[in-house]
């Protein structure tokens, strides 16, 4: 028990001493020492202390030969502390401010990569996913000869797959909660945005069903227009997927479309 207490006291004393030394360093006006210590803290993995010192040095060394290096390490401090939103901002700022730097390409890529790191699971808001795609594409445009381009394209493919799944689930959700109008809009957007998706056939069929259910639940003034659109969608579907697993059900719906249209004409 005494050993544990003594150990804890020793740790507290060392911590207090270390904090005291760092506090004195922060208050010091010896910028050369701060610069040296900031890099020491950084390379030892103490990114919090390094960041504190580097932040103060940014305006001090502005316009000097050290400005680039100070900001470079400062950006990485946020990255290693997994504050990817802030890191992305600093990496992008570095790439713009020091566009001729040997680190410009690296920081431009890391800006995009930080958005990728912040990209959540498909069921959550995908703003960072969209930003990651945009920034990755911008990197490819700016550094088309970079050895990282192939990796960027693979990352973009993965991010687009996440957006595809998100949109696909939204399409189905709207259909199952009987919001057929919204389902048609989302499904139509899906077909445009993800033309190579394996779910194209199913989503196309959901549009047909949505038009049918929307039509039979519509007021008379809107029913005819929705019947016609549903029939047009069916004809396009059959042309695209003549061997579809949904073909029999689609044919039944088309027959209902025709019956409803004829009934309306006769009445």
Long-range contacts (C-beta under 8 A, 24 or more apart in sequence): 22-49, 25-53, 26-52, 26-53, 26-56, 31-57, 31-60, 31-61, 35-61, 35-66, 35-70, 38-70, 38-73, 39-73, 42-73, 42-76, 42-77, 45-80, 47-76, 47-77, 47-80, 47-81, 48-77, 48-81, 50-77, 51-77, 51-78, 51-81, 68-94, 68-98, 68-101, 68-103, 71-97, 71-98, 72-98, 72-101, 72-103, 72-107, 75-107, 75-110, 79-110, 79-114, 82-117, 84-114, 84-115, 84-117, 84-118, 85-114, 85-118, 87-114, 88-112, 88-114, 88-115, 88-118, 88-135, 105-143, 105-146, 105-148, 108-139, 108-142, 108-143, 109-139, 109-143, 109-146, 109-148, 109-152, 111-135, 111-139, 112-136, 112-138, 112-139, 112-152, 113-155, 116-155, 116-159, 119-159, 119-162, 122-162, 122-163, 122-165, 122-166, 122-169, 123-166, 123-169, 126-162, 126-163, 126-166, 129-159, 129-162, 129-163, 130-163, 132-159, 133-159, 133-160, 133-163, 160-194, 163-193, 164-190, 164-193, 164-194, 164-197, 164-199, 167-193, 167-194, 168-197, 168-199, 168-203, 171-203, 171-206, 172-206, 175-206, 175-209, 175-210, 178-213, 180-210, 180-211, 180-213, 180-214, 180-217, 181-210, 181-214, 183-207, 183-210, 184-210, 184-211, 184-214, 201-240, 201-241, 201-244, 201-245, 201-246, 202-246, 204-233, 204-236, 204-237, 204-240, 204-241, 205-237, 205-244, 205-246, 205-249, 205-250, 207-233, 208-233, 208-234, 208-237, 208-250, 208-253, 208-254, 209-253, 212-253, 212-256, 212-257, 215-257, 215-260, 216-260, 220-264, 223-260, 223-264, 224-261, 224-264, 227-257, 227-260, 227-261, 227-264, 228-261, 230-257, 231-257, 231-258, 231-261
